[in-house]
């Protein structure tokens, strides 16, 4: 190996990155050539200078934050049973928007389920975070002029997380998020479209009122309408819990705005 | 529900395999962004992306390089959105900054070693900052974090030969810049 050949290999030589046979040849050259030996020394010195740089550690708060976010992400991931289905649902939604005439009758419920799945995957599903039902109601009124009823399910262990503005059937919709343990429950309130709400599902009567129940992608949904607003509950919680929440909401709503 | 059992295991595995490299991620992010808040943000994003893609990580392979690849991609994505830094895929022989780049090693009669002894800790970061991204990242990975050429090639997504040439050019530039800073501090006289 001559000086020119060695110089081309100077950096991998110093970094110990040459192949065995090349390393031996380079070694042989360095032993003989004082000039190249000096180059090697210089490069090594420079490398040491860089290695002497202080090695900062990640701040403990950052570490804690990342661990918390990772855990949260894991919990949310566990709430979506069929991940592949989300993409399919999104594709369906797109087609539906472009071709409204082909809208399947239960599109609103599918839409709500897709939204629930989507929100369950994001870090902060609620735009406005509060455990106070009145505060969440005020937020909807001020933010979007929506008269939203937010029920308090805390006696049943269902905690209010907050609210978010969503869009369903091209209309502004209120989305109220609850959590029971690690299971999310979404309550959607969507204004009834001019052509009427097209809801389908199994008709269920609960405490004297009719609801439509439908299972979509492993989620249970309960829906009803009062003529002006469509209400939809989406969760992996059982139907009984959902119907009880629906009934509570209906009562709260009647109390607030009249039956 | 029994299925709630698995996220905990997965989280623990991620913490033990990936989050142990958080310091490397943080330091590299700092040197890519030069901004603490942005670096923290970038590391968080990279960690969450890594966690979501953890099922794609092949256990037993190099997790540190895998994480750095994710960090690098997240950084590039931000650059494209913000475009606040010159993004050179390969800066070639272009000269950048106020100091012209020559092969410092060939400058005869220049007591360069002595000059570099006077380099202050903050200087390396200051000098790195002015290097083109393509050169800066290979130096950070090789010299400050101790990655192998093969790992660097994976992280920056280029052939090993390119890693070598970038390292060689980048180190020459960095050496020159540090020399300039040492002179600026007045430790070495201009006339030397």
Interface residues (C-beta under 8 A of the other chain):
Chain A: X10 X11 X12 X15 X17 X39 X42 X43 X45 X46 X47 X49 X50 X51 X53 X54 X55 X56 X57 X58 X59 X62 X63 X65 X66 X67 X69 X70 X71 X73 X74 X75 X77 X78 X123 X182
Chain B: X3 X4 X6 X7 X8 X10 X11 X14 X15 X19 X22 X23 X25 X26 X27 X30 X40 X43 X44 X47 X48 X51 X52 X105 X112 X113 X116 X119 X121 X124 X125 X139 X142 X143 X144 X148 X149 X164 X167 X168 X171 X175 X178
